[in-house]
Amino acid sequence: MIYRIQPFSEIKNLGKAYNDHIKLLPSGSWICIQDYDTCFLDYQFYINMLVYIKIFPNQGIFTCLTNRTGCIEQRYNGEIYENPDMNHWEEVSINIHSKATSLKDINKEISGFCMLFNKNVWESAGGFLEREGRCLGIDNNFCWIVLEKGYKIGLMENVFCFHYYRLKKGIADKTHLK
């Protein structure tokens, strides 16, 4: 089982919101944290994630491909796309999800729009950084600690998640996160 969570904090303490949710989950749980502006577009993503967990049970963090993000390694075809057509992205998603299981090592900080990890990894890292008014960099900080603990970060090359990611105001706009 994978617990999918999308925590929210009125005081923009995203790390605390993550930690408060994760504390409630059973030991050894697999957790998928997603941003609110993301969605999986077909059912196969879940099946593919379970396969990765089975093959790579000691992985630190898994992430996936997307249409829009700051981290080039997570971008579908290495590009940022302006196309908001969900039908188009559903077709892309189905195509990607039909490919063979392949994990690409990233081993640097990633964009946290979709991170899959075991609760044991979270515990080893000491949880997410908690600071009121802080949304930016929480994902990066967690990645650095996970890497320092000797875990790996990898891209699930046959999992796709649609990410709206500031499509209306532009990728550089971060006012909602400050």
N, C-alpha and C positions, 0 to 999 in steps of 0.2 A: 504494500500500500504506500502511496505517496500522498502526503498532506500538502495541499496547495493553499498558500496563504497570501493575502494582499493587505498587510497591516496599514493602518492610517494613524497619524498623530496630529491632533489639533494644534499642538505646540511645536510641531515640526521636529520632534525628537524621534526620528525614524528608527534609530538603533534600539531605543527602548521599546517601541512598538513591536519590532521584530522579536526582541528578547522576550517580551511579555507573552507573545503568542507561542513561541517555541518552547518556553518553560512548561506549558500545558500539555505538550505532546509526550508520548511514551518514549522511554529510552530506546535508542537504536532506530528511531523513526527516520524515514526519508522525507525531506521537506523541499518543496519547490516554492520559492519566493518569486512573486511576479509584481511588476508595476501595474498600476490601475489602467494604464493605457495600452495594455497588451492583451492578446487572446490567441489561443490555438484555434486553428480553423478546420481541423478534422480530427477524428478520434484516434488516429494512428500514433499521435505524439505520445500518448500515455503508454501504449504498448512498447514503443521504441525506448522510452525512458526506463521501463522495467527491464528491458534487455540489457541496457547499459549498466544498470545497478547489479544485475546478475553477473555480467562479465567482468566488471570493474568495481567490486564491492569496497575497495579501499581508496577509491578516488576521493580527493578533497572536495572539489567543486566541479559540477558539470554545468555547461551553458549550451546555448543553441544558436542557430542562424536566425537572422531577422532582416527586415527590410530597411530599418533605420536605427542607427546607434552610433555613438562616438568611437567605439572600439572596432577598428577595421577587421580584426580577426573574426568578429561575430557577424559581419555584414554578408548578406547573400551576394555572391559574386564580387565582394569587396566594395560595393557601391552603396550610396545612400539614395533611396528612391523617393520621388515626390508623388507617386501614384497612390491615391487613396482607395482605389477600386478593390473592394473585398473579394469580389468574384475572381479577379485576376490573382490575388494572393492566395486564395483557396486552391486554385490550380497549381500554383508554385508549391504550396505546402504539400499537396497530395503527391506531387512529383518527387519532392525531397524526401518525404516520409517513406516512399517506396524503395529508396536506395538501401544498399547494404550498410550494416552497422560499422561505423568507423569513428574512432576517437582521435582528434588532433590535439596534441599538447599545445597549450597557450602559455601557461606558466608565467603569467604576469597579471596585473589587475585587469579585470573585465568590467563591462557595464553590467550593472545589477538588475536589468530589466527582467531577467529570468535566471535564477541560480538554483541548482538542485544539489543538496548535500545531506549527509547523515547528521543526526543530532549529536553523535559522538564527535564529529569534526567541529561543530559549533561549540561544544563543551571544551574541547582541546584549545580552541582559539579564545576562550573566555567570553564568547558571545560577541555581539556587535557593539561598537562604540556608542555610548549614550551621551548625548549632549543636546540640551534644549536649543531649538532654532537650527538644528543641523540635519539636513537631508543630503546635501552634496558630499560625496566622498565616503559615505558609510560603507558602500559596497567595496570601494578600493581598499579602505583600511582593513576590512575583513579578509579580502584576498591576500594582502601582504602578510597578515598574521598566519593565515592558513599555509601559505608558501614557506614562511619561516619555520613552521612546525613540521615541515618535510612532506606535506601533501602536494598533490598536483592539481592543476586546473586544466580542464579539457573541454573541447568543443564537440558536442554530439552532432556529427555532420549529416545525420538524417532526421534531425528534429528542427522544425521551423515554428517560430512564434511571431505573429504580426505585432508590430510596435508602431503606434501612432506617433510617438516621439516628436512633439512640437511641430507637427506637420503644418499647422495653421500659421504659427508665428516665426517659424524657422528654427533650425537645429541649434543655433547659438543662444536662443532665448532660455535663460535659466531663472527668470524672476520668480516663478512659482516654487522653486526649490530653495530660495534664500529666505 
